[in-house]
Structure formats: C-alpha cells, structure tokens
Amino acid sequence: MSDDRPVAALDRAALLLQLVPYLLGKGEVSVTEAAAEFEVAPEQMRAMVERLTVIGLPGERGYWQLPHDLFDIDWDLLDRDDVIAITNTVGLERSPRLTAREAAALLAGLQLARSLPGFGDSELVTGLLSKLARGAAAAPAAVIVAPGPVDGVRDVVDEALRSRVAVTFTYRAPGAEPITRTVDPIKVHIANGQWYLQGWDHLRQAVRTFHLDRVSEARVTDIPAVHGADPVPELFAPSDDEVVARFRFPREVAPLLSDYLERAEVKEADGGRVVASLRLADEQSLKRLAARRGGEVELLEPAGARRAAAAWASAGLAQYAHES
C-alpha cells in the first residue's frame, strides 16, 4: 500500500533501477498506477520520474554533452494528464550484438542440445538457431555437428520416448558377456563427451544407467513405458543392490584397465601396487579382468567374484587339456 513515508536514498536508487524497465514495458502509465505498483506516494513517483531526466550516459569527459545522452519524458503528457511516457531511452532498447565467434559457439551448443532424445525438433530450438544466425555482428561460420557412433541408438531412444514405449537392446558391460536389456527410457545425459541413458530396467526392476557406447541392436518395442516418468537418481549415484568389488594391480598396469578405473575409487598401496574399489551390479562381471596381464590383477572381494574368476579360468584350462 502506498503512503507518504519518505524514501531513503538507497531505496530511491533501487527503485530507479526497477522503474526504467517497468516504464519501458508499459509504454504509457498513469502516475497513480505506477505509484501503487512501487508502493510509494504519487508525489514521490512524480519526483522519481522527473529525476530520470538528469540521468543518462556520460560523455567522453565524464559529463553529459548531448540531449540524447539523457533520459527524457513527455512533459506535456505528464503535466496535462498525469501520465508517464519515456521519449528517450538512452539506447536501452538496443540488444547487444554477438560476435561471429560467440554466435558460432551458441549455435554449436544448441545443435548439440537438439540431438537430445525427446527435445530435438522443438520450435523453440529452431527459432533460437535462426535468430542467432541472423543476430550476430558478422555472419557466423557454418556449424556442423559431426555424427557420432551412438547417433543411431539415440534415434531409437528418441522414438521410444515420443511413443512412450520401452526399448530393447544388447548391452555389453566391461568384462561381461553381452545381455539383452529391456528398458523404459526416462532421460538421456551427456557427460564428459559420453552419452548415457537412464531408464527402468525390466531385468533389475529398478532405474539403471547405460553407457550408449556399449549398446547395440537397439529397437523400439510395443511395450508401454509404465515407468517412463519415474524420478531418476544422479547420473553416477550408486544403486542399492550393487556390490563393491576390490582388486589390486601394479601401477604400470593401470592404462590397460581404463574401462574399469573410470568409475573406480583408486588408492595407492605398498610395493608400487594400487587398490581399486568399484561398484557393480553383477559380481561375475570381473572374471575377465582377473585374466588380464597374466595374473597380475588380483581380485580381493567379494568372494563371489573370486569364485567366478577361478571357475572361468579353470574352464579355459580344461579346454587346453582336452585338446592335448
């Protein structure tokens, strides 16, 4: 509610900063309406508007030199009808111009965003791309986002998201056998240049994250995606039913284990060896890891992973014995 209380200097400055865009948006507005909007008395609003006419852009020597450097109002309209209208805006209506390089960077980002499943062909993105191309100070260079190896998979996921159905695919985790997964897609992410799908896994009966580089033979099903709107955890948050595996190896072997170590917690151990901890959905997925580098990689836990690796190695040795 407006009243006759004086407005402190700091409050006046804050009000003036808000007043200009308000008046520009209104075009014309009565003193009474503007005063009610800013909760000041009409006399105070009139005084603030009159004060605008001594505010503007400084000249080269630090003071105003030309009339168009200052805000101005329609004085006749104010005196006759008690209506405020700004006639000189000191260039505030002019939008900044992007350089060709800035426009090209934004165009590349929007084109990447347009490739996100369920988002790509929106009129908003198309309109922004057009405006950016026209609005740069100089014509931006042509921006082409090269197709990646997972583009086909993203297209399938995009179709499934739009149709609200599940998608099925073959998934090969590091060191594990390929397995067919059926998933209600929920969300697609890009992190560190890698694409990930989060969705309800029909096999695990829970939300899981899939690295799209490890997906093949993806196709849309006619199964309704009942869990397509479920909330998803943070991209790399651990799941409740995952197990923690620990394995030890010489430091120089680390480059050969990059597929595993990118998601592991690594700590230095004695004797130039390293211990890594890794969360896994399937403890048997480490059996191939144990066979690398001639036994230099040692599985420490869980016991199920050690037994699976020993059984896998024994089966391989048995084949050699049979051939001899």
C-alpha positions as CSV (number, residue, x, y, z in Angstrom):
1,M,0.0,0.0,0.0
2,S,1.4,3.4,-0.9
3,D,1.9,6.0,1.8
4,D,3.6,9.4,2.4
5,R,6.8,8.0,4.1
6,P,10.0,9.4,2.7
7,V,12.1,7.1,0.6
8,A,15.7,6.6,1.7
9,A,18.5,7.4,-0.7
10,L,19.4,3.7,-1.2
11,D,15.8,2.8,-1.7
12,R,15.4,5.5,-4.3
13,A,18.4,4.2,-6.2
14,A,16.9,0.7,-6.1
15,L,13.5,2.0,-7.2
16,L,15.0,3.9,-10.1
17,L,16.8,0.8,-11.3
18,Q,13.5,-1.0,-11.4
19,L,11.5,1.9,-12.7
20,V,13.1,2.3,-16.1
21,P,12.4,-1.3,-17.4
22,Y,8.9,-1.0,-15.9
23,L,8.1,2.2,-17.8
24,L,9.6,0.8,-21.0
25,G,7.4,-2.2,-20.7
26,K,4.3,-0.2,-20.0
27,G,4.8,2.5,-22.7
28,E,2.4,4.9,-21.0
29,V,1.2,4.6,-17.4
30,S,-0.5,6.9,-15.0
31,V,1.4,8.3,-12.1
32,T,-1.2,6.8,-9.7
33,E,-0.8,3.3,-11.2
34,A,3.0,3.4,-11.1
35,A,2.9,4.7,-7.6
36,A,0.7,1.9,-6.5
37,E,3.0,-0.7,-8.2
38,F,6.1,0.6,-6.4
39,E,4.2,1.3,-3.1
40,V,5.1,5.0,-2.9
41,A,3.0,8.1,-2.9
42,P,2.1,9.7,-6.2
43,E,4.2,12.8,-5.4
44,Q,7.2,10.6,-4.8
45,M,6.7,8.7,-8.1
46,R,6.4,12.0,-10.0
47,A,9.6,13.2,-8.3
48,M,11.5,10.0,-9.3
49,V,10.3,10.3,-12.9
50,E,11.4,13.9,-13.1
51,R,14.8,12.8,-11.7
52,L,15.2,10.4,-14.6
53,T,15.7,13.4,-16.9
54,V,19.1,14.1,-15.3
55,I,20.3,10.5,-15.6
56,G,21.9,9.0,-18.7
57,L,25.2,8.1,-20.4
58,P,28.3,10.1,-19.6
59,G,30.2,11.8,-22.4
60,E,33.9,11.4,-23.2
61,R,34.9,13.8,-20.4
62,G,32.7,12.3,-17.7
63,Y,29.7,14.7,-18.1
64,W,26.7,14.7,-20.4
65,Q,27.1,16.7,-23.5
66,L,24.2,16.0,-25.8
67,P,20.4,15.8,-25.2
68,H,20.1,12.2,-26.4
69,D,22.6,11.2,-23.7
70,L,19.9,11.7,-21.0
71,F,16.5,10.0,-20.4
72,D,13.6,12.2,-21.3
73,I,9.8,12.1,-20.8
74,D,6.8,13.5,-22.4
75,W,6.4,16.6,-20.2
76,D,3.1,17.7,-21.8
77,L,1.5,14.3,-21.2
78,L,2.8,14.3,-17.6
79,D,1.6,17.9,-16.8
80,R,-1.8,17.6,-18.7
81,D,-2.9,14.0,-18.0
82,D,-0.6,12.9,-15.1
83,V,0.7,10.1,-17.4
84,I,4.3,8.9,-17.7
85,A,5.9,8.1,-21.0
86,I,9.6,7.9,-21.7
87,T,10.6,9.5,-25.0
88,N,14.4,8.9,-24.9
89,T,15.6,5.6,-23.6
90,V,19.4,6.2,-23.8
91,G,19.7,3.2,-26.1
92,L,18.4,0.6,-23.5
93,E,16.1,-0.9,-26.1
94,R,19.1,-1.9,-28.3
95,S,20.1,-5.5,-27.7
96,P,23.8,-6.4,-27.6
97,R,25.3,-7.9,-30.8
98,L,27.1,-11.2,-30.6
99,T,30.4,-11.6,-32.4
100,A,30.6,-14.3,-35.1
101,R,32.7,-16.5,-32.8
102,E,30.1,-16.1,-29.9
103,A,27.2,-16.9,-32.2
104,A,29.0,-20.0,-33.6
105,A,29.7,-21.3,-30.1
106,L,26.0,-20.9,-29.1
107,L,24.9,-22.4,-32.4
108,A,27.1,-25.5,-31.7
109,G,25.6,-25.8,-28.2
110,L,22.0,-25.6,-29.4
111,Q,22.6,-28.1,-32.2
112,L,24.1,-30.5,-29.6
113,A,21.0,-29.9,-27.3
114,R,18.8,-30.5,-30.3
115,S,20.2,-34.0,-30.6
116,L,18.9,-34.9,-27.1
117,P,16.1,-37.5,-27.4
118,G,12.7,-36.1,-26.8
119,F,14.0,-32.5,-27.2
120,G,15.4,-32.1,-30.7
121,D,12.8,-30.8,-33.1
122,S,11.2,-28.3,-30.8
123,E,10.1,-25.0,-32.4
124,L,11.9,-23.1,-29.6
125,V,15.3,-24.5,-30.5
126,T,14.7,-24.0,-34.2
127,G,13.7,-20.4,-33.6
128,L,16.7,-19.7,-31.5
129,L,19.1,-21.1,-34.1
130,S,17.5,-18.8,-36.7
131,K,17.7,-15.8,-34.5
132,L,21.4,-16.4,-33.6
133,A,22.3,-16.9,-37.2
134,R,20.7,-13.5,-38.0
135,G,21.6,-11.6,-34.9
136,A,25.4,-11.8,-34.9
137,A,27.5,-8.7,-35.7
138,A,29.1,-10.7,-38.5
139,A,27.9,-13.9,-40.2
140,P,28.9,-16.9,-38.1
141,A,30.8,-19.7,-39.7
142,A,28.8,-22.7,-40.7
143,V,28.4,-25.0,-37.7
144,I,28.2,-28.8,-38.4
145,V,28.0,-31.3,-35.5
146,A,29.5,-34.4,-36.9
147,P,27.5,-37.6,-36.3
148,G,28.8,-39.9,-33.6
149,P,28.8,-43.6,-33.1
150,V,25.8,-43.6,-30.8
151,D,23.5,-41.4,-33.1
152,G,21.6,-44.4,-34.3
153,V,20.9,-45.5,-30.7
154,R,19.8,-42.0,-29.7
155,D,17.4,-42.0,-32.6
156,V,15.8,-45.3,-31.4
157,V,15.6,-43.9,-27.8
158,D,14.1,-40.7,-29.2
159,E,11.4,-42.6,-31.0
160,A,10.7,-44.7,-27.8
161,L,10.4,-41.5,-25.7
162,R,8.0,-39.9,-28.1
163,S,5.9,-43.1,-28.4
164,R,6.1,-43.8,-24.6
165,V,7.2,-47.4,-25.1
166,A,10.1,-49.5,-23.9
167,V,13.3,-50.0,-25.9
168,T,15.3,-53.2,-26.1
169,F,19.0,-53.6,-26.9
170,T,22.1,-55.7,-26.4
171,Y,24.3,-54.3,-23.6
172,R,28.0,-55.3,-23.1
173,A,29.5,-54.0,-19.8
174,P,33.3,-54.2,-19.5
175,G,34.4,-57.7,-18.9
176,A,30.9,-59.1,-19.0
177,E,29.0,-61.2,-21.6
178,P,26.5,-59.3,-23.7
179,I,23.0,-59.4,-22.4
180,T,19.6,-58.3,-23.7
181,R,18.0,-55.5,-21.7
182,T,14.5,-54.0,-22.0
183,V,14.2,-50.5,-20.6
184,D,11.6,-47.8,-20.2
185,P,13.6,-44.8,-21.2
186,I,13.4,-41.8,-18.9
187,K,16.3,-39.5,-19.6
188,V,19.4,-39.1,-21.8
189,H,22.5,-37.3,-20.5
190,I,25.8,-36.3,-21.9
191,A,28.8,-36.1,-19.5
192,N,32.5,-35.7,-20.4
193,G,31.6,-36.2,-24.1
194,Q,29.9,-39.6,-23.3
195,W,26.2,-40.3,-23.8
196,Y,24.1,-42.2,-21.1
197,L,20.6,-43.5,-20.9
198,Q,18.7,-43.7,-17.6
199,G,15.7,-45.8,-17.5
200,W,13.7,-48.5,-15.8
201,D,15.4,-51.8,-16.4
202,H,12.9,-54.7,-16.7
203,L,15.5,-57.2,-15.7
204,R,16.7,-55.4,-12.5
205,Q,13.3,-53.9,-11.7
206,A,14.9,-50.6,-10.9
207,V,16.3,-47.5,-12.6
208,R,19.7,-48.1,-14.2
209,T,22.2,-46.1,-16.2
210,F,23.5,-47.4,-19.5
211,H,26.6,-46.2,-21.4
212,L,25.3,-45.7,-25.0
213,D,28.7,-46.7,-26.5
214,R,28.0,-50.2,-25.1
215,V,24.6,-50.5,-26.6
216,S,23.9,-52.3,-29.9
217,E,20.9,-53.7,-31.8
218,A,18.6,-51.2,-30.2
219,R,15.0,-51.3,-31.3
220,V,11.6,-49.9,-30.2
221,T,9.1,-52.3,-28.7
222,D,5.3,-52.1,-28.3
223,I,5.6,-52.5,-24.5
224,P,4.1,-49.4,-22.8
225,A,6.7,-47.5,-20.8
226,V,4.9,-47.6,-17.5
227,H,8.0,-46.2,-15.6
228,G,8.9,-43.5,-18.3
229,A,8.1,-40.7,-15.9
230,D,9.8,-42.1,-12.8
231,P,12.3,-39.9,-11.0
232,V,16.0,-40.7,-11.7
233,P,19.0,-40.5,-9.3
234,E,22.1,-38.5,-10.1
235,L,23.9,-39.8,-13.1
236,F,26.6,-41.8,-11.3
237,A,24.8,-42.4,-8.0
238,P,25.3,-46.0,-6.7
239,S,22.3,-48.3,-6.7
240,D,21.0,-50.2,-3.6
241,D,21.6,-53.6,-5.0
242,E,25.1,-53.0,-6.3
243,V,28.1,-54.8,-4.8
244,V,31.5,-53.3,-4.0
245,A,34.4,-55.1,-5.7
246,R,38.1,-54.5,-4.8
247,F,41.0,-55.5,-6.9
248,R,44.8,-55.0,-6.7
249,F,47.3,-54.5,-9.5
250,P,50.7,-53.0,-10.3
251,R,50.7,-49.2,-11.0
252,E,52.0,-49.7,-14.5
253,V,49.0,-51.9,-15.5
254,A,46.5,-49.0,-14.9
255,P,46.4,-47.8,-18.5
256,L,45.2,-51.3,-19.5
257,L,42.3,-51.1,-17.1
258,S,40.9,-47.7,-18.1
259,D,37.4,-49.1,-18.8
260,Y,37.1,-50.2,-15.2
261,L,39.1,-47.4,-13.5
262,E,37.0,-44.5,-14.9
263,R,34.3,-45.3,-12.4
264,A,36.5,-46.7,-9.6
265,E,38.0,-45.2,-6.4
266,V,41.7,-45.8,-6.6
267,K,44.2,-45.8,-3.7
268,E,48.0,-46.4,-3.6
269,A,49.1,-49.5,-1.7
270,D,52.5,-50.8,-0.7
271,G,55.1,-52.1,-3.1
272,G,54.1,-50.0,-6.1
273,R,50.7,-51.6,-6.3
274,V,47.2,-50.0,-6.5
275,V,43.9,-51.0,-5.0
276,A,40.7,-50.0,-6.8
277,S,37.1,-50.2,-5.4
278,L,34.3,-50.4,-7.9
279,R,30.5,-50.7,-7.6
280,L,29.0,-53.3,-9.8
281,A,25.5,-54.7,-10.5
282,D,26.9,-58.2,-11.2
283,E,29.9,-59.6,-9.3
284,Q,30.6,-62.0,-12.1
285,S,31.5,-59.2,-14.5
286,L,35.1,-59.1,-13.2
287,K,36.1,-62.6,-14.2
288,R,37.7,-61.3,-17.5
289,L,39.5,-58.6,-15.6
290,A,41.3,-61.2,-13.4
291,A,42.7,-62.9,-16.5
292,R,44.5,-59.7,-17.8
293,R,48.3,-59.3,-17.6
294,G,49.0,-62.9,-16.7
295,G,47.5,-62.9,-13.2
296,E,48.9,-59.5,-12.1
297,V,45.4,-58.3,-11.4
298,E,44.2,-59.9,-8.1
299,L,40.5,-59.9,-7.1
300,L,40.2,-59.2,-3.4
301,E,36.5,-59.1,-2.9
302,P,33.7,-60.1,-3.0
303,A,34.1,-63.8,-2.6
304,G,31.6,-64.4,-5.4
305,A,33.8,-62.5,-7.9
306,R,36.8,-64.5,-6.9
307,R,34.9,-67.8,-7.3
308,A,33.5,-66.7,-10.7
309,A,37.0,-65.8,-11.9
310,A,38.5,-69.0,-10.7
311,A,35.8,-71.1,-12.4
312,W,36.2,-69.2,-15.6
313,A,39.9,-69.7,-15.6
314,S,39.6,-73.4,-14.8
315,A,37.1,-73.9,-17.7
316,G,39.6,-72.3,-20.0
317,L,42.5,-74.5,-18.8
318,A,40.2,-77.6,-19.2
319,Q,39.8,-76.8,-22.9
320,Y,43.6,-76.8,-23.4
321,A,43.9,-80.1,-21.5
322,H,41.1,-81.6,-23.7
323,E,42.9,-80.6,-26.9
324,S,46.2,-82.1,-25.8
